[in-house]
Amino acid sequence: MLFLLSPAKSLDYESSLKGQASTAPLFVKQSKALIDVLRTHSPQDIARLMDLSDALSGLNVARYQAWSSRATPKNARQALLAFDGDVYDGLQARTLEDDALAWAQDHVCILSGLYGVLRPLDLMQPYRLEMGTALSTAQGKNLYEFWGSQISDYLNRRLRVDNSPVVVNLASQEYFKSVQLSALKAPVVECVFQEKRNEEYKIISFSAKRARGMMARFAIDQRLNHPEQLRGFDADGYSWCAAASSPQRLVFRREAPGAAA
């Protein structure tokens, strides 16, 4: 199985690492093409394009200027250890041992506006480029058109050597839209995380993001190799709800945090 994650806006390039292994990103040529386009935009252009403050747009313009086709431990760090948002708070990647990181490298893919697909140990330089950004390139008016079928084609190559060729989507819809389902040659299983609020089960964005990371950590820790094993996920009060689920859509529910037992 391949597990798809979204990236995070928050990054951590400050905390200490333990000398983990690293690999080179796979779509450097495409990333450089996007960087070349981004470098033609002023801070004001970036602020409007990405709805950023002046400070954040200035920071990211500086990142685009500093970006290099050659990633090294001096200018980059492993993607799974660099992202620092809600999903990655749930995943807690910095506590993974080397053998677990190696398993994740073979089974986890992080979708990225700039890098297309990042493996967990791929060296990633700091950037901001969300997949939904309407950045015009020679390939089209947005990043979905830029990446086209490249992401699906890559996943297909990975899945051809997988004993259980299934894609488990733990990414947001913004990022999962970059996977052309018409080109994908494997079934997709979606995991949905709901909380009980006012007698109804709803998706609470913050909680659901964190739960996606916890599901990825569950898969890594347990070395899952079949979709049915996902049903055993029970972290943070969640449990699989058979009545609300289907083979392609696994629903996990919990009471609202702090609710009386």
N, C-alpha and C positions, 0 to 999 in steps of 0.2 A: 504494500500500500504506500501511496505517497500522500503526505499531509501538507495542505497548502495553508500558509499563514499570510496575513498582511504585515507590512512593515509598521514602524511607529514614527511619529513626529519627534518624540523625545529621543535623544541620543546620549550615550555614556562613553566618552573617550578619556575619562579621568580615573576610574577605579582601576586597581591593580589586577593584572591577569597572572595566570599560573604557567605561562609558557605553552599554552595550548597550540596544537598544530594549526596550520592555515593552508588555504588553497587559493588559487587565483579565480576571480570572477570569469564567467563563461562568455559574456556578451560585451566585452570591452570595446569592440569596434562600434557597436550600436550606442553604448554609453558615451563614447567620445563624440559621436555625431550629435547627440542630444546636448552635451556640454558645449559644443561649438555653437549651437543655436542659442543656448541660454546666455552665452558670453556676449551675444549681440544685443542683449536687453539691458537697459539701465536699471538702477535700483527702483526707480519709479514704475517702470514697466513691470518688474517682478512683483512689486507691491500690489499693482492692479490685477495682474494675472493670477496671483495666488492668494489674494485678499490678506496680505501681511502688513504688519506695522512697518514703519520706516526702519526701525532697528533690526527687525527680522529680515527684511528684504536686503538690507546692507550686509548682514551676516551671510546670507546665502549667496549674494553676488560675490563676496570674497571667497566663499567655498568653491564656486564655479571656477574662479580664476586660479585657485590653488589646486584644483583637481588634476590628477596625472593619470595617464594611461597605465603607468606602472605603479601598482599598489604594493606597499611594503609595510612591515610592522611599525615603521616610523610615521607613515602618513595615513595608516588605516588600521582597522581591527576587525576581527571575525564578526560577521553580521549578527549572529545569534547573541553575541556578547556586547554588541554596540547598540542595538535597539533597546529602548528603556520605557516603553509605554505600558498600558494596562495588560495587553496580551503577554508581554514579557515579564511583567510582575507575577502573573500566574504561572509562567513557565519556569522561572527561577533558573535560567540557564547557567549562571555562574556557579551553581552548586553541582553541576553535572560532572561526573568523572570522565576520563578520556575515552573509555570504551562506550559510554553512553553518547558522548559527542560524536564518536565515529558512527554509531547506529543512526543518530539524527542526520548526519551527513548523507546517509544513503536513503533516508525516508522522509525528510522534511524539506520543503521548498518555500522560500519566502518570495512572494511576488513583489516587484519593485518597479516604480515608474522609470527610474534611471537605469537600473541594472537588468530589467526584465525578470529574471529569476536569480535569486541568490541561494546557494547552499549554505548551511549554517556556518561552515568554517571559511567561506569566501571572504577575503579581505575587502572591506568596504570603507570608502572614504566618506566623511561627513557630507550630507546633501539634504536638500528638501525638494522633492518633485513628486507630488501625489499623482496617482494614476489617472484621476479625473481631471487633471489640468488640461485646459484647452490650448496646448502649446502647438503652434503650427510648424510643420516640418515639410520636407519634400515628399514625405509619404502620406500626408493628410493634415487634417485640422486639429487633431488631438492625439493623445498617446495611444489610444486604442487602435487608431489607424496606423500609427507608427509601428507598433509591435505586430499588428496583423495576426498571422497564424504562427509566429515564431515561438511563442510561449507554449501553445498547444503541441507544436511539432517537437519541442524539447521534451515535454512531458511524455509524449508518445515514445520517444527514444528511451527514456528512463523506464517506462512501464513494460517495454518489450522484454526486459530482463528481470522483471519482478515476478516472484512466485504467486502473488495475489495482485493482479493489475487493476487496482481500484484507486480512485482519487477521493480522498476525504477532505472536504472543503471546510476549513476553519478560518477562512478569510472573509473579509467584508464583501458586500456586493460590488462596491467600487472597484475592488481589486479582482474579484472573481470574474468580472465582465471582461477582463483582459484575456481570459481563457476562451478561445473559440470552441464552443461545444460541438459545432458541426464538424470540426477537424479532430476533436479528441476521440481516441479509439479506446475508451475505457468507461465503465460506469462511474457515476459520481454519487457519493454519500455525503449528505449535509448534516451537520450537527447543530441543533437549535437548543438554546439554553433560556429557560423561562423562570420567572419568580411569581409567586402568588401575591397579588396586590388588589385589595378591595374585592376579594372573592373571585378574581380572574387571574389567569396565568398570562403574563406579559413578558416580552423581551425588554430587559432593562439594559441599556447600552453598556454602561460601565461594567456591570456584573457579567454580561455576556462576553465582552472582550476578555476579561480576566479568565472566565471559564474556558474560552477557546485555548488560552495558554495552558491552563491546567489539564485540558484534554490532551494537548500535545505532549506535556510532561508525562501524563499517564501512559501514553503510547510508547514513549521513549523508555520509561522505567520498566514497563511490562514487555517490551519488544513485540508489540502487537503485529499480527500478520494476517488477520481476517476481520472484516467489518463486524461480525457478530460479537467479537471481543470488546468492541467499543461500549456495548451495553453495560459492561461491568464498572464503568466510570461512576464513582460515588464521592468525589472530592467536594468539600465545602457544602455539604448538605444536598447535593444534587443526586437524583436517581433517574434511571431510564423509565420513561412512561410508555408502556407498550400500546395503550389505547390511543395515544396521540401520534404514534410513530408509524412509519412505513419503512420498507427496506431501503428506500432512497433518502429518507428524512428521519433521523433519530432525534427524538425530543427528550430533553432532560429537564426535570422540574425540581424546584425546591420551594419551601416556605420562605417568606421574606425574612432576611437576617434580623434576628432579635425578636421574632414572633414567638409568642408563648407556645410551648409544646402542648 
